[in-house]
Amino acid sequence: MEAAEPIQYETTKPNDDNSKIDFVEEMSINKEKKEYKIQLGKKESNKELLVIKVFSDEPEELFYYQQNYTVNELKNLSRIFVMYETVKDIISFLKNLKYEIDEKNENLILKFNAFMPDGQSTLIELNLKKNSKNPSYIIKYLFEEIKSIKQNMNKEISSLKNKYESEIKDLKENIRNLKGNIKNYESENKKLWKEINDLKISKEESSEIVTSQLIINYLDSKITTNNEINFLLEYIMNTDKSFNFNEIKLLYRGSRDGDRTKTCHQLCDNKQNVLIIMQSDTGYIFGGYSKIGFKIKNNFEWKIDNNSFLFSLNLKKIYPVIKDKKIICHIGELSGLCFAISLAFNDNFMNKNDNRIHFNIKTMFKGFKDSYEMNGGKDKFKCKDLEVFQLI
């Protein structure tokens, strides 16, 4: 779900600089039949300053807790924040976590579990200070805020309804097209097997011919050509001899289905033998393969996939995963189908320049002379297009 419109108010914290705060994410926690609301935001005067506010809208509680953190302060607090460079990145990470409220004296402790890149869980505690100045203003603000939240929710529900109706219509059209393609594939497949039987060729020869013909007839790509990915398919067959495939099925295309990672997950999650091909705005074509596939997971998980690899079509090069590395990310819907600390694309990947190749990629995959060689030496990029296929 997209974030609601930011809520602005003048802070009443003593000795504050009175700059406005944009609270861009909000969530609720129930503790002992009491509801708390948590808001994450940033100050207009310092966009790299994270503001966390916790309050209750019960009449007898005429106070709230608030604390500001710089990005560097959070990095010193826990290694989990080292991966995030901006407040925007940190907010996107925090909103997927489960929080606990722990009231101690006049302070309030905000606790939550986070997963490190190695898959281990770590506990992070944030200590928020009580602010009870000008309680009448706080009551007025709370009621106005609740009213605003309800209005924004109604707008969002209406917007989502229109959006999903349009998406359902598009999906139905895609299903009709896919059914037509399946019939064509079945017809072509029958012709191929008839030719093999008529020629009476050996098992090894027929495997080579079938593979070549399937590439020509079945690959539906706007990014690459049949011959350019042939070496990838040969590598998969040679390294995973127990796996046989007869079709290369297009699951998702950014230019056709939209560049929202949520849509990508809906069409591609819980599928095995997934091949991702992306083209950067500078013309480099690269991607990766996972045998176990991907899924949405709010509490991040990293999985081992010893059949996984990355590749560059420009260099015609394959980078196998280092054995037993936790490389496949099961991650939130705002992140794409990611290879941990290696290659990732984010929401609106065709319109934003924040997709990236990680500098630690050499610690996860073999064969890299330069960490960014797949993208011509650059770590960040905008996707011109992105396609996801399944080998079945």
C-alpha positions as CSV (number, residue, x, y, z in Angstrom):
1,M,0.0,0.0,0.0
2,E,1.3,3.5,-0.8
3,A,2.1,5.9,2.0
4,A,-0.7,8.3,3.0
5,E,-0.3,12.1,2.4
6,P,2.2,13.5,4.9
7,I,0.7,15.2,8.1
8,Q,2.3,18.5,9.1
9,Y,2.2,20.3,12.5
10,E,4.3,22.7,14.5
11,T,6.1,20.8,17.2
12,T,5.6,21.8,20.8
13,K,8.8,20.3,22.1
14,P,10.6,22.8,24.4
15,N,13.5,24.7,22.8
16,D,12.6,23.3,19.4
17,D,13.4,25.2,16.3
18,N,9.7,25.1,15.3
19,S,10.4,23.7,11.9
20,K,7.7,21.6,10.4
21,I,7.8,17.8,10.5
22,D,6.6,15.6,7.6
23,F,5.3,12.3,9.1
24,V,5.3,10.1,6.1
25,E,4.5,6.7,7.7
26,E,2.2,5.7,10.6
27,M,1.4,2.5,12.4
28,S,-0.5,1.3,15.5
29,I,0.4,-1.0,18.4
30,N,-2.0,-2.4,21.0
31,K,-0.6,-3.0,24.5
32,E,-2.7,-4.0,27.4
33,K,-5.9,-2.7,25.7
34,K,-4.3,0.6,25.0
35,E,-3.6,1.8,21.5
36,Y,-0.4,3.7,20.6
37,K,0.4,5.3,17.3
38,I,3.9,5.5,15.9
39,Q,4.8,8.1,13.3
40,L,8.1,8.2,11.3
41,G,9.1,11.4,9.5
42,K,11.7,14.0,8.9
43,K,12.1,17.8,9.5
44,E,11.9,20.2,6.7
45,S,14.9,22.1,8.1
46,N,17.0,18.9,8.1
47,K,15.9,16.3,5.7
48,E,18.4,13.8,7.0
49,L,17.1,13.9,10.5
50,L,14.7,11.1,11.4
51,V,11.8,12.0,13.8
52,I,10.0,9.3,15.7
53,K,6.8,10.2,17.7
54,V,4.7,7.9,19.8
55,F,1.4,9.0,21.3
56,S,-2.0,7.8,22.6
57,D,-5.3,9.4,21.8
58,E,-6.8,8.5,25.2
59,P,-8.1,11.7,27.0
60,E,-6.2,11.1,30.2
61,E,-2.8,10.9,28.4
62,L,-2.1,14.5,27.6
63,F,1.5,13.9,26.5
64,Y,3.5,12.2,23.7
65,Y,7.0,10.9,23.3
66,Q,9.4,12.2,20.6
67,Q,13.0,11.7,19.6
68,N,15.2,12.9,16.7
69,Y,18.0,10.8,15.3
70,T,20.6,11.5,12.6
71,V,21.6,8.8,10.1
72,N,25.0,8.6,11.7
73,E,23.5,8.2,15.2
74,L,21.4,5.2,14.0
75,K,24.4,3.7,12.3
76,N,26.3,3.9,15.6
77,L,23.3,2.4,17.4
78,S,23.2,-0.8,15.3
79,R,25.0,-2.2,12.3
80,I,21.7,-2.9,10.6
81,F,21.5,0.8,9.7
82,V,24.9,0.9,8.0
83,M,23.2,-0.4,4.8
84,Y,21.0,2.8,4.6
85,E,22.3,6.1,3.5
86,T,19.3,8.4,3.8
87,V,16.3,8.9,6.1
88,K,14.0,7.9,3.3
89,D,15.7,4.5,3.0
90,I,15.6,4.1,6.8
91,I,11.8,4.9,7.0
92,S,11.1,2.3,4.2
93,F,13.0,-0.3,6.3
94,L,11.5,0.6,9.7
95,K,7.9,0.4,8.5
96,N,8.2,-3.3,7.8
97,L,9.3,-4.2,11.3
98,K,7.2,-5.3,14.3
99,Y,7.5,-2.9,17.3
100,E,6.9,-3.4,21.0
101,I,6.1,-0.7,23.6
102,D,8.0,-0.8,27.0
103,E,7.0,1.9,29.4
104,K,9.8,2.8,31.9
105,N,9.4,5.7,34.3
106,E,9.0,8.9,32.3
107,N,10.6,7.4,29.2
108,L,9.2,5.1,26.6
109,I,11.3,2.4,25.0
110,L,10.6,1.4,21.4
111,K,11.8,-2.2,20.7
112,F,12.0,-4.1,17.5
113,N,13.8,-7.0,15.9
114,A,15.8,-6.6,12.7
115,F,17.6,-9.2,10.5
116,M,21.3,-8.6,9.7
117,P,22.6,-9.5,6.2
118,D,23.9,-12.8,7.6
119,G,20.3,-13.8,8.6
120,Q,20.8,-13.4,12.3
121,S,18.2,-11.4,14.4
122,T,19.3,-8.4,16.4
123,L,17.3,-6.3,19.0
124,I,17.3,-2.5,18.6
125,E,15.9,-0.2,21.3
126,L,15.1,3.5,20.8
127,N,14.6,5.6,23.9
128,L,12.0,8.4,23.4
129,K,11.6,11.3,25.8
130,K,8.3,12.5,27.3
131,N,6.9,15.9,26.2
132,S,3.9,17.2,28.1
133,K,4.0,20.9,27.3
134,N,0.8,22.6,26.1
135,P,-1.6,19.7,26.6
136,S,-4.6,21.5,25.2
137,Y,-2.9,21.9,21.9
138,I,-2.0,18.2,21.8
139,I,-5.7,17.2,22.3
140,K,-6.7,19.5,19.5
141,Y,-4.0,18.2,17.3
142,L,-5.0,14.6,18.0
143,F,-8.6,15.0,17.0
144,E,-7.6,16.9,13.9
145,E,-5.1,14.3,13.0
146,I,-7.5,11.4,13.5
147,K,-10.0,13.2,11.2
148,S,-7.3,13.8,8.6
149,I,-6.2,10.2,8.8
150,K,-9.8,9.0,8.2
151,Q,-10.1,11.3,5.2
152,N,-6.8,10.2,3.7
153,M,-7.8,6.5,4.2
154,N,-11.1,7.1,2.3
155,K,-9.2,8.8,-0.5
156,E,-6.7,6.0,-0.6
157,I,-9.4,3.3,-0.6
158,S,-11.1,5.0,-3.5
159,S,-7.8,5.4,-5.4
160,L,-6.9,1.7,-4.8
161,K,-10.3,0.6,-5.9
162,N,-9.9,2.4,-9.3
163,K,-6.3,1.2,-9.6
164,Y,-7.1,-2.5,-8.9
165,E,-10.1,-2.5,-11.2
166,S,-7.8,-1.2,-14.0
167,E,-5.1,-3.8,-13.1
168,I,-7.7,-6.6,-13.1
169,K,-8.8,-5.6,-16.5
170,D,-5.2,-5.6,-17.8
171,L,-4.6,-9.0,-16.1
172,K,-7.6,-10.6,-17.8
173,E,-6.3,-9.3,-21.2
174,N,-2.9,-10.7,-20.4
175,I,-4.4,-14.1,-19.5
176,R,-6.3,-14.2,-22.9
177,N,-3.0,-13.4,-24.7
178,L,-1.1,-16.1,-22.7
179,K,-3.7,-18.7,-23.5
180,G,-3.2,-18.0,-27.2
181,N,0.6,-18.2,-26.8
182,I,0.3,-21.5,-24.9
183,K,-1.7,-23.0,-27.8
184,N,1.0,-21.9,-30.2
185,Y,3.8,-23.3,-28.0
186,E,2.0,-26.7,-27.8
187,S,1.7,-26.8,-31.6
188,E,5.4,-25.9,-32.1
189,N,6.5,-28.4,-29.5
190,K,4.6,-31.3,-31.2
191,K,6.3,-30.3,-34.5
192,L,9.7,-30.4,-32.9
193,W,9.2,-33.9,-31.4
194,K,7.9,-35.2,-34.7
195,E,11.0,-33.9,-36.5
196,I,13.2,-35.6,-33.9
197,N,11.4,-39.0,-34.2
198,D,11.5,-38.8,-38.0
199,L,15.2,-38.1,-38.1
200,K,15.9,-40.9,-35.5
201,I,18.7,-39.0,-33.9
202,S,20.4,-39.9,-30.6
203,K,19.3,-38.7,-27.2
204,E,22.2,-36.3,-26.9
205,E,21.6,-34.7,-30.4
206,S,17.9,-34.4,-29.7
207,S,18.5,-32.5,-26.5
208,E,20.7,-30.0,-28.3
209,I,18.2,-29.5,-31.1
210,V,15.2,-29.1,-28.8
211,T,17.1,-26.5,-26.7
212,S,18.1,-24.5,-29.8
213,Q,14.5,-24.7,-31.3
214,L,12.9,-23.7,-28.0
215,I,15.0,-20.6,-27.7
216,I,14.0,-19.5,-31.2
217,N,10.3,-20.3,-30.8
218,Y,9.6,-19.5,-27.2
219,L,11.8,-16.6,-26.0
220,D,9.5,-13.5,-25.8
221,S,12.0,-10.7,-25.0
222,K,12.2,-7.0,-25.9
223,I,15.6,-6.7,-24.3
224,T,17.8,-9.5,-25.8
225,T,17.9,-12.0,-28.7
226,N,17.7,-15.8,-28.9
227,N,21.4,-16.4,-29.5
228,E,22.5,-14.0,-26.7
229,I,21.1,-16.1,-23.8
230,N,21.9,-19.5,-25.3
231,F,25.1,-19.7,-23.2
232,L,23.0,-19.1,-20.0
233,L,20.7,-22.0,-20.8
234,E,23.6,-24.3,-21.6
235,Y,25.3,-23.4,-18.3
236,I,22.1,-24.2,-16.4
237,M,21.8,-27.6,-18.1
238,N,25.5,-28.4,-17.5
239,T,25.5,-27.4,-13.8
240,D,22.1,-28.8,-12.9
241,K,21.8,-32.0,-14.8
242,S,18.7,-33.2,-12.9
243,F,16.7,-30.3,-14.3
244,N,15.0,-30.5,-17.7
245,F,13.0,-27.7,-19.2
246,N,10.8,-27.5,-22.3
247,E,9.7,-23.8,-22.2
248,I,10.9,-20.3,-21.3
249,K,7.8,-18.5,-20.0
250,L,7.6,-14.7,-19.7
251,L,6.2,-13.9,-16.2
252,Y,6.7,-10.2,-16.1
253,R,7.9,-7.2,-18.2
254,G,8.3,-3.7,-16.7
255,S,7.3,-1.9,-19.9
256,R,4.1,-4.0,-20.2
257,D,3.1,-4.6,-16.6
258,G,4.3,-1.4,-14.9
259,D,7.4,-0.8,-12.8
260,R,5.9,-1.4,-9.4
261,T,7.8,-4.1,-7.4
262,K,4.5,-5.2,-5.8
263,T,3.2,-6.2,-9.2
264,C,6.4,-7.9,-10.0
265,H,6.1,-10.0,-6.8
266,Q,2.5,-10.8,-7.6
267,L,3.4,-12.2,-11.0
268,C,6.8,-13.9,-10.1
269,D,6.7,-15.0,-6.4
270,N,6.7,-18.7,-5.4
271,K,8.1,-19.7,-8.8
272,Q,11.2,-21.8,-9.3
273,N,14.0,-21.6,-11.9
274,V,13.6,-17.8,-12.4
275,L,15.7,-15.8,-14.9
276,I,15.9,-12.0,-14.5
277,I,17.1,-9.8,-17.4
278,M,17.5,-6.1,-16.9
279,Q,18.7,-3.3,-19.2
280,S,20.2,-0.2,-17.7
281,D,19.6,3.3,-19.1
282,T,23.2,3.2,-20.3
283,G,22.6,0.2,-22.5
284,Y,24.2,-2.6,-20.3
285,I,22.2,-5.9,-20.1
286,F,22.7,-8.1,-17.1
287,G,20.8,-10.0,-14.5
288,G,20.6,-13.2,-12.4
289,Y,19.1,-16.7,-12.0
290,S,17.6,-18.4,-9.0
291,K,16.5,-22.0,-8.8
292,I,14.6,-21.6,-5.5
293,G,12.9,-18.3,-6.6
294,F,11.6,-15.3,-4.6
295,K,8.8,-14.3,-2.3
296,I,7.5,-11.3,-0.2
297,K,8.6,-11.6,3.5
298,N,8.1,-8.6,5.8
299,N,10.7,-10.0,8.2
300,F,13.6,-10.2,5.9
301,E,15.1,-13.7,5.1
302,W,18.2,-14.7,3.2
303,K,18.2,-18.1,1.6
304,I,21.0,-20.4,0.2
305,D,20.7,-21.2,-3.5
306,N,23.9,-22.9,-4.8
307,N,22.5,-23.0,-8.4
308,S,22.2,-19.2,-8.4
309,F,24.4,-17.0,-10.6
310,L,24.6,-13.5,-12.1
311,F,25.6,-12.7,-15.7
312,S,26.5,-10.0,-18.2
313,L,25.3,-10.3,-21.7
314,N,27.6,-7.5,-22.9
315,L,30.7,-9.4,-21.5
316,K,29.1,-12.8,-22.2
317,K,30.2,-13.8,-18.7
318,I,28.6,-15.8,-15.8
319,Y,29.3,-15.2,-12.1
320,P,28.5,-18.4,-10.1
321,V,27.4,-18.0,-6.4
322,I,30.0,-18.8,-3.8
323,K,28.9,-22.1,-2.2
324,D,26.4,-21.9,0.8
325,K,26.2,-18.1,0.7
326,K,22.8,-16.7,1.8
327,I,22.0,-14.9,-1.5
328,I,18.3,-15.0,-2.3
329,C,16.3,-12.2,-0.5
330,H,12.8,-12.9,0.7
331,I,11.9,-9.2,1.2
332,G,9.2,-6.6,1.5
333,E,7.0,-5.5,-1.5
334,L,8.9,-2.2,-2.0
335,S,12.0,-4.1,-3.1
336,G,12.3,-6.2,-6.2
337,L,13.6,-9.8,-6.7
338,C,16.9,-9.2,-5.0
339,F,20.3,-11.0,-4.6
340,A,21.5,-10.1,-1.1
341,I,24.4,-7.5,-1.0
342,S,24.8,-7.9,-4.7
343,L,22.1,-6.8,-7.2
344,A,18.8,-5.2,-6.4
345,F,16.0,-3.1,-8.0
346,N,13.5,-0.9,-6.2
347,D,9.9,0.3,-6.6
348,N,9.5,2.6,-9.7
349,F,12.7,1.1,-11.0
350,M,12.1,2.6,-14.6
351,N,11.8,6.1,-13.2
352,K,14.3,6.2,-10.3
353,N,18.1,6.0,-10.4
354,D,18.4,4.1,-7.1
355,N,18.7,0.5,-8.4
356,R,22.2,-0.7,-7.5
357,I,25.0,-3.1,-7.7
358,H,26.5,-3.5,-4.2
359,F,30.3,-3.0,-3.7
360,N,30.4,-6.3,-1.7
361,I,29.2,-8.3,-4.7
362,K,32.7,-10.1,-4.8
363,T,32.0,-11.7,-1.4
364,M,28.9,-13.4,-2.8
365,F,29.7,-14.3,-6.4
366,K,32.9,-15.6,-8.2
367,G,34.5,-14.1,-11.3
368,F,34.2,-10.3,-10.7
369,K,37.4,-8.3,-11.5
370,D,35.5,-5.1,-10.8
371,S,32.4,-4.9,-8.6
372,Y,30.5,-2.8,-11.1
373,E,31.7,-4.3,-14.4
374,M,28.2,-5.6,-15.3
375,N,27.0,-1.9,-15.6
376,G,30.1,-0.4,-17.2
377,G,31.7,0.6,-13.8
378,K,28.6,2.3,-12.3
379,D,27.0,1.2,-9.1
380,K,23.5,2.9,-9.4
381,F,21.3,2.8,-12.5
382,K,17.8,3.4,-13.9
383,C,16.2,0.4,-15.7
384,K,15.2,1.0,-19.3
385,D,13.3,-2.3,-19.0
386,L,13.2,-5.5,-16.9
387,E,12.0,-9.0,-17.8
388,V,11.4,-12.1,-15.6
389,F,11.2,-15.6,-17.2
390,Q,10.6,-19.0,-15.7
391,L,12.2,-22.2,-17.1
392,I,9.6,-25.0,-17.0
